[in-house]
Amino acid sequence: MFCLARIYELLLQGSTLLGISQFGTIGFCFGGHVVYLAATLPDVRVTASFYGGGIATTTPGGGAPTITRTKEIHGTIWCFFGTRDPLIPNEQTDQIEQELQKQGIDHQVFRYDADHGFF
């Protein structure tokens, strides 16, 4: 089962060892979804989400879609999507961008003429 609290615990353990207090996250595909969710953690300051599928429709482990937690994002988030991605319809990309704007989150949404997994 997916557990955001466990991810946060591991980040804090790593920060103690490395002497850091803020984090950046990057993820691709399912990882792109996970880092969008991880951007809600208080110490995550910058996030790059590459073709994070399901952000607008699901959440790992069940519950309300991850997009409903957008207001909890603390730092900057950049999202990268392919306009020909069969896994993430353009309407979902539009929903994500609109929610980021609505919540006043520092963000950029990049769209490329590409399929899924273009990097």
Helices and strands as residue ranges (DSSP letters): H 4-18, E 23-28, H 30-38, E 44-50, G 66-72, E 76-82, H 90-102, E 107-112
